[in-house]
Amino acid sequence: MNCRYVSTTEPRTLIGRHEADCLSGECIGCQPCLEPHCRVCGRTHVDGTCAECLAETREDLGIIAEMCGALSEEVIHRGVESEAMTLLGPVADPEAWGHLVASVNIGRLPADYIAEGRGELHPATVLGTWDMCWRAELEHDEPTERFALAVAVDYLARQMTYMAGYEDSPFEDFARDLRRCRAHLEAVLHDGEQRDRGAPCMKCGTLLERAWDFSGVGQDGWRCPRCRQSSTEDQYRFAVMHLHREEAAWLTDRDMEIRTGVKAGTVRVWANREEVRRKRDSGRTLYHVEDVVRRAERRSA
């Protein structure tokens, strides 16, 4: 059964399933979903972490490593007083922290840099902390050499699949920290600017991103950042239309037939009998989806 998000304080609910005391005519489902959900996205029915979130977290780790390798070039371009220089430097060294505080005091860095915890997004802080936590949890030996980013990336990548399903591991926090770290690095390197986001992907639900000349022949379109599928502008518009038809509370008689299987003529007859609500919107007659579904269920009962 498909379930939907309600709020952070309430469980997901099953679509089309209702509690015994449900009296709302427009309720699309209020019976709590008792299946386990992915600890990261909270959407997929799975114990531990779903494959899509695991793949996305692994990708974040790899991209963080790649962008760290590009920081030196950014420093050459932006200068030693840039934020890229701060990310390129150490974080566990008290002397380095002193220089960071001094940079804030003299105005080289924003006054709220430390207060807002932006220093915690340093890749060495994020990866070094999780490297230490996972080694302690799994009783693995600490590396004999001084902390190196490449060593932490390699270790975390090798343990990630196991930790994603490990009951006592806060993998959702690890995935969140990697997302925040990656976003911060993208902002520093100006790789995350001007992202044009669109409707959700029909396959995985992730918001699509505008892709310029993705086909190599001057054709623009849309690409899913998670499952990597691309679509043309026509395909995207069709997907938006399909999404509206599947999610809307009011539909035309033709769209209602596609979604529910009830003939358009039957929908109009039910509306004339006042068994189904209808309204006018922008010159079109729309019919209430839940009314049609309930009337169809009574007919088949």
C-alpha positions as CSV (number, residue, x, y, z in Angstrom):
1,M,0.0,0.0,0.0
2,N,1.2,3.5,-0.8
3,C,1.5,5.9,2.2
4,R,1.9,9.7,2.4
5,Y,3.6,12.2,4.7
6,V,1.4,14.0,7.2
7,S,3.7,15.9,9.6
8,T,6.8,15.5,11.6
9,T,4.8,14.6,14.7
10,E,2.4,12.1,13.1
11,P,3.0,8.8,11.3
12,R,2.6,8.4,7.6
13,T,-0.9,7.3,6.6
14,L,-2.2,4.8,4.0
15,I,-3.8,6.3,0.9
16,G,-7.4,5.2,0.6
17,R,-7.5,3.6,4.1
18,H,-9.5,5.4,6.9
19,E,-9.9,5.1,10.6
20,A,-13.3,3.9,11.9
21,D,-14.1,7.4,13.2
22,C,-13.1,9.3,10.0
23,L,-15.9,11.6,9.0
24,S,-14.1,13.9,6.6
25,G,-15.5,13.7,3.0
26,E,-12.2,15.0,1.5
27,C,-9.8,12.7,3.6
28,I,-7.5,10.8,1.2
29,G,-6.4,8.4,4.0
30,C,-5.9,8.6,7.7
31,Q,-5.1,5.0,8.8
32,P,-1.5,4.9,10.1
33,C,1.1,3.0,8.1
34,L,2.7,0.4,10.3
35,E,5.4,-0.7,7.8
36,P,9.0,0.2,8.6
37,H,10.3,3.2,6.5
38,C,13.7,4.2,5.3
39,R,15.6,5.9,8.1
40,V,16.9,8.6,5.7
41,C,14.0,9.6,3.4
42,G,11.2,8.2,5.6
43,R,9.2,7.2,2.5
44,T,10.3,3.8,1.2
45,H,9.1,0.7,3.0
46,V,12.3,-1.0,4.1
47,D,14.2,-2.0,7.2
48,G,17.2,0.3,7.7
49,T,18.1,2.4,4.7
50,C,16.6,2.1,1.2
51,A,18.9,1.5,-1.8
52,E,18.3,4.9,-3.3
53,C,19.3,6.8,-0.2
54,L,22.3,4.6,0.3
55,A,23.4,5.3,-3.3
56,E,22.8,9.1,-2.8
57,T,24.9,9.1,0.4
58,R,27.7,7.2,-1.3
59,E,27.6,9.8,-4.2
60,D,27.7,12.7,-1.7
61,L,30.9,11.2,-0.1
62,G,32.6,10.8,-3.5
63,I,31.6,14.3,-4.6
64,I,32.9,15.8,-1.3
65,A,36.3,14.1,-2.0
66,E,36.4,15.4,-5.5
67,M,35.5,19.0,-4.5
68,C,38.1,18.9,-1.7
69,G,40.6,18.3,-4.5
70,A,39.4,21.4,-6.3
71,L,39.8,23.7,-3.3
72,S,43.5,24.5,-4.0
73,E,42.6,25.9,-7.5
74,E,39.8,27.9,-5.9
75,V,42.3,29.4,-3.4
76,I,44.5,30.4,-6.4
77,H,41.6,32.2,-8.0
78,R,40.0,33.7,-4.8
79,G,43.0,34.3,-2.7
80,V,44.3,33.2,0.8
81,E,41.6,35.2,2.6
82,S,38.8,33.2,0.9
83,E,36.5,30.7,2.5
84,A,38.1,28.0,0.2
85,M,41.4,28.6,2.1
86,T,39.6,28.0,5.4
87,L,38.2,24.7,4.1
88,L,41.6,23.7,2.7
89,G,43.2,24.2,6.0
90,P,43.1,21.9,9.2
91,V,40.5,22.1,11.8
92,A,41.7,20.0,14.7
93,D,44.9,22.1,15.2
94,P,44.4,24.6,18.1
95,E,46.7,27.0,16.3
96,A,44.6,26.8,13.1
97,W,41.5,27.5,15.2
98,G,43.2,30.5,16.6
99,H,43.9,31.8,13.2
100,L,40.2,31.2,12.3
101,V,39.0,33.2,15.3
102,A,41.5,36.0,14.4
103,S,40.2,36.0,10.8
104,V,36.6,36.5,12.2
105,N,37.8,39.3,14.5
106,I,39.5,41.3,11.8
107,G,36.7,40.9,9.3
108,R,38.3,38.4,6.8
109,L,35.4,36.0,7.6
110,P,31.8,36.8,8.4
111,A,31.1,37.7,12.0
112,D,28.6,34.9,12.4
113,Y,30.9,32.2,10.9
114,I,31.7,30.5,14.2
115,A,28.4,31.4,16.0
116,E,26.3,29.7,13.3
117,G,28.5,26.6,13.4
118,R,29.6,26.9,9.8
119,G,33.0,25.7,10.8
120,E,31.3,22.3,11.6
121,L,30.7,21.9,7.8
122,H,34.4,21.7,7.2
123,P,34.9,18.3,5.4
124,A,37.7,17.3,7.7
125,T,35.4,17.9,10.7
126,V,32.5,16.0,9.2
127,L,34.4,13.0,7.8
128,G,36.9,12.9,10.7
129,T,34.1,12.8,13.3
130,W,32.2,10.0,11.5
131,D,35.4,8.1,10.8
132,M,36.2,8.1,14.6
133,C,32.6,7.2,15.6
134,W,32.3,4.3,13.2
135,R,35.7,2.9,14.2
136,A,34.7,3.1,17.9
137,E,31.3,1.4,17.2
138,L,32.8,-1.4,15.2
139,E,35.9,-1.7,17.4
140,H,38.2,-1.0,14.4
141,D,41.8,0.2,15.1
142,E,42.5,3.9,14.6
143,P,45.0,4.6,11.7
144,T,48.5,4.9,12.9
145,E,49.3,8.0,10.7
146,R,47.9,11.5,11.2
147,F,44.3,12.1,10.0
148,A,44.1,12.2,6.2
149,L,40.9,13.0,4.3
150,A,41.6,10.2,1.7
151,V,41.9,7.6,4.4
152,A,38.6,8.7,6.0
153,V,36.8,8.7,2.7
154,D,38.1,5.2,1.9
155,Y,37.1,3.8,5.3
156,L,33.6,5.3,5.3
157,A,33.0,4.1,1.7
158,R,33.9,0.5,2.7
159,Q,31.7,0.5,5.8
160,M,28.8,2.4,4.4
161,T,26.6,-0.6,3.2
162,Y,27.0,-2.3,6.5
163,M,26.3,0.8,8.6
164,A,23.2,1.6,6.5
165,G,21.5,-1.4,7.9
166,Y,23.2,-1.5,11.3
167,E,20.4,-0.9,13.9
168,D,22.5,1.1,16.4
169,S,24.1,3.4,13.8
170,P,22.5,6.9,13.3
171,F,22.9,6.6,9.5
172,E,20.3,9.2,8.9
173,D,22.5,11.8,10.8
174,F,25.5,10.7,8.7
175,A,23.6,11.1,5.5
176,R,22.4,14.6,6.6
177,D,25.9,15.7,7.5
178,L,27.2,14.7,4.1
179,R,24.4,16.5,2.4
180,R,25.1,19.7,4.3
181,C,28.9,19.4,3.8
182,R,28.4,18.8,0.1
183,A,26.1,21.8,-0.2
184,H,28.6,24.0,1.6
185,L,31.4,23.0,-0.7
186,E,29.2,23.6,-3.7
187,A,28.5,27.1,-2.5
188,V,32.2,27.8,-1.9
189,L,33.1,26.5,-5.3
190,H,30.1,28.1,-7.0
191,D,29.0,24.7,-8.3
192,G,25.5,24.9,-6.8
193,E,24.4,28.2,-8.3
194,Q,21.5,28.7,-10.7
195,R,19.8,25.3,-10.2
196,D,16.4,25.4,-11.9
197,R,14.2,22.8,-10.2
198,G,11.0,21.4,-11.6
199,A,8.4,18.8,-10.8
200,P,9.1,15.5,-9.0
201,C,10.6,12.6,-10.9
202,M,8.0,10.0,-11.8
203,K,10.3,7.2,-10.9
204,C,11.8,8.2,-7.5
205,G,10.0,11.5,-6.5
206,T,13.2,13.7,-6.4
207,L,12.8,17.2,-7.9
208,L,14.0,17.3,-11.4
209,E,16.8,19.8,-12.4
210,R,17.0,21.8,-15.6
211,A,19.6,20.2,-18.0
212,W,21.0,22.5,-20.7
213,D,21.9,20.9,-24.0
214,F,21.8,17.4,-22.4
215,S,21.5,15.6,-25.7
216,G,24.5,17.3,-27.4
217,V,22.3,18.7,-30.2
218,G,21.2,21.9,-28.6
219,Q,18.1,20.4,-26.9
220,D,17.3,21.4,-23.4
221,G,15.4,19.2,-20.9
222,W,15.3,17.9,-17.4
223,R,17.4,15.4,-15.4
224,C,16.8,13.6,-12.1
225,P,19.8,14.0,-9.8
226,R,19.0,10.7,-8.1
227,C,18.2,8.2,-10.8
228,R,20.0,10.1,-13.6
229,Q,17.2,9.8,-16.1
230,S,16.8,12.6,-18.6
231,S,13.6,13.9,-20.3
232,T,12.9,16.3,-23.1
233,E,10.7,19.4,-22.6
234,D,7.7,17.5,-24.1
235,Q,8.3,14.5,-21.8
236,Y,8.5,16.8,-18.8
237,R,5.2,18.5,-19.6
238,F,3.6,15.1,-20.0
239,A,5.0,14.1,-16.6
240,V,3.6,17.3,-15.0
241,M,0.2,16.6,-16.5
242,H,0.4,13.0,-15.3
243,L,1.4,14.2,-11.8
244,H,-1.5,16.6,-11.7
245,R,-4.0,13.9,-12.8
246,E,-2.7,11.5,-10.1
247,E,-2.6,14.1,-7.2
248,A,-5.4,16.6,-7.9
249,A,-8.6,16.6,-5.8
250,W,-10.7,17.9,-8.7
251,L,-10.5,16.7,-12.4
252,T,-12.3,17.0,-15.7
253,D,-14.5,14.1,-16.7
254,R,-11.9,12.9,-19.2
255,D,-9.0,13.0,-16.7
256,M,-11.3,11.3,-14.2
257,E,-11.9,8.4,-16.6
258,I,-8.1,8.0,-17.0
259,R,-7.5,8.1,-13.3
260,T,-10.4,6.1,-11.9
261,G,-11.7,4.0,-14.9
262,V,-15.2,5.5,-14.5
263,K,-16.5,6.6,-17.9
264,A,-16.7,10.3,-18.5
265,G,-20.4,10.1,-19.3
266,T,-21.1,8.2,-16.1
267,V,-19.3,10.9,-14.1
268,R,-21.5,13.6,-15.7
269,V,-24.6,11.5,-14.9
270,W,-23.7,11.2,-11.3
271,A,-23.0,14.9,-11.0
272,N,-26.5,15.6,-12.5
273,R,-28.0,13.4,-9.8
274,E,-26.0,15.4,-7.2
275,E,-24.1,12.2,-6.2
276,V,-20.8,13.8,-7.2
277,R,-19.8,17.4,-6.5
278,R,-18.7,19.6,-9.4
279,K,-17.6,23.2,-9.9
280,R,-16.5,25.6,-12.7
281,D,-12.9,26.6,-12.9
282,S,-11.3,28.7,-15.7
283,G,-14.2,27.7,-18.0
284,R,-13.9,24.0,-17.3
285,T,-16.2,21.7,-15.3
286,L,-14.3,19.8,-12.6
287,Y,-15.5,16.8,-10.6
288,H,-14.5,15.8,-7.1
289,V,-12.2,12.7,-7.2
290,E,-13.1,11.3,-3.8
291,D,-16.9,11.5,-4.6
292,V,-16.4,9.6,-7.8
293,V,-14.2,6.9,-6.1
294,R,-16.8,6.4,-3.3
295,R,-19.7,6.3,-5.8
296,A,-17.8,3.7,-7.9
297,E,-17.1,1.6,-4.8
298,R,-20.8,1.6,-3.9
299,R,-21.7,0.5,-7.4
300,S,-19.3,-2.4,-7.3
301,A,-20.2,-3.5,-3.8
